[in-house]
Amino acid sequence: MLTNPSFAEFTATYGRLGLNATPKERVYLARLYWMTVEFGLVDTAEGRRIYGGGIISSPKETLHALSDTPLHAPFDPMDALRTPYRIDILQPLYYVLDSLETLHELSERDIMGMVHEAMELGLFEPRFPPKPKPTEAASA
């Protein structure tokens, strides 16, 4: 994917922003990264495709992501910035790009301005249960 100019430009921009971000801003940037670079889908002339590395590396996640089980929503960067996620479950929601060019277009926008707006608006309600707490027996 790093040889795709749109994807490469987005990841380079993301890296530059992350270097100068505060810890709280980085948490919001991480959501955008998770919903795109790690768990993004894209619609193509041949149908819906995976481009996120977190999906590609998991056969189970691959089948799940392309099934009718999870919600598939059109990509909106503000929504992605406000969407909580868990790293230890199959994702209940995937954002779908119209094309990878959307990432290039996003890299030319004021992403940090969107981060600040998302921080003011707050997070959406999670679409998943809370992570279970370890039991005493498991932690002993």
C-alpha positions as CSV (number, residue, x, y, z in Angstrom):
1,M,0.0,0.0,0.0
2,L,2.9,2.4,0.6
3,T,3.5,2.5,-3.1
4,N,0.0,3.9,-3.7
5,P,0.6,7.7,-3.9
6,S,-2.6,8.6,-2.1
7,F,-2.0,6.1,0.7
8,A,1.6,7.2,1.0
9,E,0.8,10.9,1.1
10,F,-1.8,10.3,3.8
11,T,0.6,8.2,6.0
12,A,3.4,10.8,5.6
13,T,1.0,13.6,6.6
14,Y,-0.3,11.6,9.5
15,G,3.3,11.0,10.7
16,R,4.2,14.7,10.5
17,L,1.0,15.6,12.5
18,G,1.7,13.0,15.1
19,L,5.2,14.3,15.8
20,N,3.8,17.7,16.8
21,A,0.6,16.6,18.5
22,T,-0.1,16.6,22.2
23,P,-0.9,13.3,23.9
24,K,-4.6,14.0,23.8
25,E,-4.5,14.9,20.1
26,R,-2.6,11.7,19.4
27,V,-5.4,9.7,20.9
28,Y,-7.8,11.2,18.4
29,L,-5.3,10.8,15.6
30,A,-5.0,7.2,16.5
31,R,-8.7,6.7,15.9
32,L,-8.4,8.1,12.4
33,Y,-5.4,5.8,11.8
34,W,-7.3,2.8,13.1
35,M,-10.3,3.5,10.9
36,T,-8.2,4.0,7.8
37,V,-4.7,2.5,7.6
38,E,-5.6,-0.4,9.9
39,F,-9.2,-1.2,9.3
40,G,-10.3,0.7,6.2
41,L,-12.3,-0.6,3.3
42,V,-12.6,0.9,-0.2
43,D,-15.2,0.5,-2.9
44,T,-13.8,-0.2,-6.4
45,A,-15.3,-1.0,-9.8
46,E,-14.7,-4.7,-8.9
47,G,-16.5,-4.3,-5.6
48,R,-15.6,-3.6,-1.9
49,R,-12.0,-4.3,-1.1
50,I,-9.8,-4.3,2.0
51,Y,-6.9,-2.0,2.3
52,G,-6.4,-1.8,6.0
53,G,-3.4,-3.8,7.4
54,G,-5.2,-4.9,10.5
55,I,-7.8,-6.6,8.3
56,I,-5.4,-8.1,5.8
57,S,-3.3,-9.7,8.5
58,S,-6.3,-11.6,10.0
59,P,-8.3,-14.2,7.9
60,K,-11.1,-14.0,10.5
61,E,-11.3,-10.2,10.3
62,T,-11.1,-10.3,6.5
63,L,-14.2,-12.6,6.3
64,H,-16.0,-10.5,9.0
65,A,-15.2,-7.1,7.4
66,L,-16.6,-8.2,4.0
67,S,-19.7,-9.9,5.5
68,D,-23.1,-8.3,6.2
69,T,-22.5,-8.7,10.0
70,P,-20.7,-5.4,10.8
71,L,-21.9,-1.9,9.9
72,H,-20.3,-0.4,6.8
73,A,-20.5,3.4,6.8
74,P,-19.3,5.9,4.2
75,F,-16.0,7.4,5.4
76,D,-16.3,10.7,7.1
77,P,-13.1,11.9,8.9
78,M,-15.0,13.6,11.7
79,D,-17.0,10.4,12.4
80,A,-13.8,8.4,12.3
81,L,-12.1,10.7,14.8
82,R,-15.1,10.3,17.2
83,T,-15.5,6.5,16.9
84,P,-14.2,4.5,19.9
85,Y,-12.7,1.1,19.1
86,R,-11.2,-1.9,20.8
87,I,-8.2,-3.7,19.5
88,D,-9.1,-7.2,20.8
89,I,-12.4,-7.8,19.0
90,L,-13.7,-8.1,15.5
91,Q,-14.7,-4.6,14.5
92,P,-18.4,-3.7,14.6
93,L,-18.0,-0.8,12.2
94,Y,-15.9,-0.2,9.1
95,Y,-15.6,3.1,7.2
96,V,-15.6,2.7,3.5
97,L,-13.8,5.0,1.1
98,D,-15.1,5.9,-2.3
99,S,-11.5,5.5,-3.6
100,L,-8.0,5.7,-2.2
101,E,-7.8,9.2,-3.6
102,T,-10.0,10.2,-0.6
103,L,-6.9,9.7,1.6
104,H,-4.9,12.1,-0.6
105,E,-7.7,14.6,-0.4
106,L,-7.8,14.2,3.4
107,S,-4.1,14.8,3.7
108,E,-4.6,18.2,2.1
109,R,-7.3,19.2,4.7
110,D,-6.8,20.7,8.1
111,I,-6.7,17.4,10.0
112,M,-5.7,19.0,13.3
113,G,-8.6,21.4,13.0
114,M,-10.8,18.4,12.7
115,V,-9.1,16.8,15.7
116,H,-9.9,19.8,17.8
117,E,-13.5,19.9,16.6
118,A,-13.9,16.2,17.4
119,M,-12.4,16.8,20.8
120,E,-15.1,19.5,21.4
121,L,-17.9,17.3,20.1
122,G,-16.8,14.2,22.1
123,L,-16.9,10.5,21.3
124,F,-19.8,8.5,19.9
125,E,-21.2,5.8,22.1
126,P,-19.2,2.6,21.7
127,R,-20.8,-0.1,19.4
128,F,-19.3,-2.9,21.6
129,P,-19.4,-4.0,25.2
130,P,-16.8,-2.9,27.7
131,K,-13.6,-4.9,27.8
132,P,-14.0,-7.6,30.5
133,K,-12.0,-7.1,33.6
134,P,-9.6,-10.0,34.5
135,T,-10.9,-12.2,37.2
136,E,-8.9,-13.0,40.3
137,A,-8.3,-16.5,39.1
138,A,-7.0,-15.3,35.7
139,S,-4.6,-12.8,37.3
140,A,-3.2,-15.2,39.9
